[in-house]
């Protein structure tokens, strides 16, 4: 996929929605938030909630560290990310990096206030949708996905053991089944815990968007669907609004009836174009 292809029409805004399920867990430790960034006078709402001009910010965090800790970490990270991004005055990339750092500091501050939350943390994806396209920052294993022309691409890096196991399978060191069923597959190599962040994926360039594209931010509860199944599902719902897309993905996850189904959150964004 080339990220430098010419776009014939003008990207004028975004249509977006989010949905979440608890799965087989006792509570919800995912959090997500959309924010419309810029001056209210220059960023009026378009039809169906689409943001016209300016930037749409989407952030999703998947908490860990027990019931209270996971929910606290994810909600704290999302709120701090949005606040810091909105207050920033650097480039989009600089604002994303600064917002990530602010989220990590906010988790550290929460731990200082309440030591019973020790061990809490979260993964995080922050995506800025601008007239030029999408840029992102992420830590952890929550995927940022682009569906385009019938194909599904993961834009961000996966900071878990999953890619390493898949590479071993590709090299014939282990079987594909062993890679997919390894109990440590989702072991995180990086997360926001209030300390040093071991790995960060900060987009080096903006990825232009096209008419018909769908972007998904998701927590790793979506992993019960492989990319082929998810691509087929998105193709079948290509003309649907984002809320219907998100609901269809979550319905497909629930239909898997996985006994240990994690929380699953999906944020769906579709670019709106005009001539």
N, C-alpha and C positions, 0 to 999 in steps of 0.2 A: 504494500500500500504506500503510495507516495503521499507526502504531507504538503506538497508544494503545487498541487494541481490548481489550475485556474477555476474560479467559481464564476459562472455566467451571471447569476442574479445576486442581489444584495441581501445579506443576512440582516433581518430587521428585528429579530427578537427570538424568544424561546417559549415553548409551552412545556409545562413541567408538573410533576406530581410525585408523591412518595406514599408507600404503603409498607406495613410491617406485620409480621406474625411472631408469636412467642415460640411456636414449635412445641417440642416436648419438654421445654424448660419450665421452671416454676415462675420465672419473671422475665421481663424484657431488659436486657443490658445493652441493646443497640440504641443509638440516638442519631438523629439527622436533622438538618435545618437548611432551608433555602433562604437567601437574603438578596435583596435588590440593592445594588451598590451604586451610589452616585447621588447627585442632586435631585430631589423630588421634582423640581421644575423641568428637568431635562430627561427624566426617566418615567414617563407616564405608563400605566398599565395598558397593554393591548387587549384584544379580545381573548376570552378563555383563560385569563390569567397570564398571558404571555408577556414577557418583559420586552418593551420596545427600546432599542438602543441601549447603550451602557452595558453593565456587567451583571450577570446572574451568578451568584456564588452558591455552590452546593457543598455541604460538608457532611460526612458520615463517619461515625465512630462506633467500633465494636468493643464493648467493655470486657474486662477480665478482672478476676480477683475476688470472686464471691458475689453474692446477691447485691449487697449494699455497695461494695467497692466497684463492681463493674458498671452499675448504673450511674454512680457518682462520677466515675472517670469519663465515661462517654458523654454524659450531659455537660460536664465541666469543659471538656475539650472542645465540643461543638460551639458552646456559647463563647468561649474565649477566642476561638478561631475567627468566628464571624466578627466579634468586636474588634479584634486586632486588625483584620483585613480592612474593615470599613474605616479605621483610623489611620491606615497607612498612606504614605504619599510617594512610595517608590514605584518601580515598574510592577507589572502583574507578577512576574517571577519573584521579585523582592518582597512583595506583599504576601505572597503565598508562603515563602520561607519564614518571614517574620511572624505570620499568624501561627505557623506550626510551632515555632519556638515559644510563642505566648501560651499556646495550649499546654505545652509541656511544663512551663513554669506554673501554670494554674493548677496542674495536677500536683506538683511539688508543694505548692502552698496549701492545697487541701490536705495533703498528708501531714504537713506540719501542724495543721489545726486539729487533726483527728488521727491519732496513731492507730486507732482500731481499723483504719482503712489500709494499713500496710499491705503491700503486695498488689494493690490495684493498678490498673493501667488500661490502655486501649490501643487498638489500631486506628488509623485515621486516613481518610481521603478528603482532600479539599480541591475542588475544581472550579475554575473561573471561566465562565462562558462569556466571551466578548464578541463584538462584531467581526474580529479577525479569526475567531475559532476558540478552541479550548486549551487551557493550560492547567497543570495540576501539580500537587505535591502529595506524597503518600508515604506512610510507614506501616508495615505489617502485610497481611495477606488478603485484605479486602479488595476485590477487583474493580477496576474502572474499565468498562467495556464499550466498544464502538461497534454497532451493527450497521454495515454498509453494503448495499448491493448483494444481499443474501449471505454475506460472510460476517463472522464475528471475530473481532480483534481485541486482545487485552492490551490496553495502552500503558498501564503501569507495571512496575516490577512486583513480584511476589516474594516477600521477605519471610519465607517459611522453608521447611525442608522439602516441600512438594516438588519444586523445580529440580532439586538435586536428585531426588528419587526418580523423577521422570528421565533425567539425563542418564542415570545408571541403567534404566530400562532400555533406552535408545541404544546404549552401548552393549546391551546383551548381558550386563552384569547381574541383573535381576529380571524377573518377569514383569510384564505390565501389571498383572494382577497383584503381585507383591508390592509394586510401587504404589498402586492405588489404595491398597488395604493396609499399608504400613501404619501402625498405631501412632507413630510419631510424625506422620505426614504433615499435620497442621502445627507442629512445634514452631513457634515464632522465633525468628532470628533478630527481630527488631520490633519495638513497640514504644509508645509514650508511657513512661513510668515516673516521670519527674526527674530522672537522672540523664546520663548521656544517652543520646539516640544513636544506636549502632549503625543503622542504615536508613537513608532517606532517598526517595525517588522524586527529584524535582525536574519537571519537564524542561528541556533545554530549548524548546521551540514551541510555538503555538501550532496546534493541529487544525487546519481549516476544516470547516464542516460543510456538508452538501445537503441539498434537499433530499429528504428520504432517510437521512441518518437518524439513528437512535443511540443515545448515550445512556448507559446504566452505571450508577454507583451502587454497589451492593456489599452487604456483609457476607462472611464466608459461609453462612447458612445456605447460600445459593449453590454450593458445590455439589449438592445431590443431583443437579442437572449438569450433564456434560455439555461442552460447547456446541456439539451437533444438535442436541435436543433443544438447547436454548435458541440457537439460530433458527431452527425450524419453527419454534414457537413465535419468535419475533417476526418472522416472515409472514406467518399466518395472521398476525395482528398488526401488520405494517401500517394500515390506514387508521388504526385506533388512536384515541387520545392517550396521553401518557398515563393517566390514572387507570385506564382499562389495560394498558400494557403491563403496568406494575401488578395489577390484580391477577392477570393471566399468569404471570411468572410465579407469583406466590401460590396460586391455585395448583400449578404444576408441581411445585415443591411439596405442598401438602398431600398431593395425590401419591407421592412416593412413599408416604407413611413410614419414613425412616424412624426406627425406635428411639434414636438419640438425636433427633432433629434439633439443631441449634436455632436460636433466634435468627430470623431472616428479615432483612430490610432491603428494599429496592427503591432507588430514586431514578426516575425516568425523565429524560430531557430530549425534546425534539426541536431542532432549529426551525425558525419560521423565515421564509424568504419572500422578497418582493422584487418587482422589476425596477 
